[in-house]
Amino acid sequence: MCKKMAGINKKGVKGFQSVEEGGVHTGTEAWNIAQYFTGFSIALPLKELNDLEDIARFGSLRMDDEMVMSDDQVNKRRAEAVKRYWNKLKQILLDTCFKVKKEDKEKAKKILEDVEDVYKYFDALLSLEEDNVSHTKSIQVNEEFLIALLDELVKSKREYLFILDRTGLIFKEMDEVDLDRMSSEFINGG
């Protein structure tokens, strides 16, 4: 079967490469997913982290959204946002740890260990309180604890961003950074 396939060309993103040539084309026509990986595994999740941080602190992204929710719903959303923040941050760490430079490996490993350890505190984010007079129950946020836990996660994100930046996954290591060109390339796919 390999002999039959020897004369067939493989289609790449921007052209064809003959299998018979025997080499891998590494020029501008080579298929490269680095830009897409960076966008979908780092840039978009970082945007989600910012949104989740707002929800964890305030209950919603927009001020008007809080008006249509009960206090119980807002409190549940805040706790759920902390959990999702934790999960998204862990995904970023796991998706990018292969690229961390040798001198940052230990620090990155420590950040990941600290982040992975957070889930065991989730039960303390909310409590159910009963009013003995009206016999109603309400969900309450352990405010100081939620903010402290969220601040620790944000601190871990900030520390890891410095490590990611040194890998070149956030900004390429070059003299000039043309943000307009980078944005256009990401949006237009090339």
Summary of the structure (lengths in Angstrom):
residues: 190
radius of gyration: 23.5
end to end distance: 35.2
largest distance: 84.9
contacts: 461
relative contact order: 0.11
helix: 66%
strand: 9%
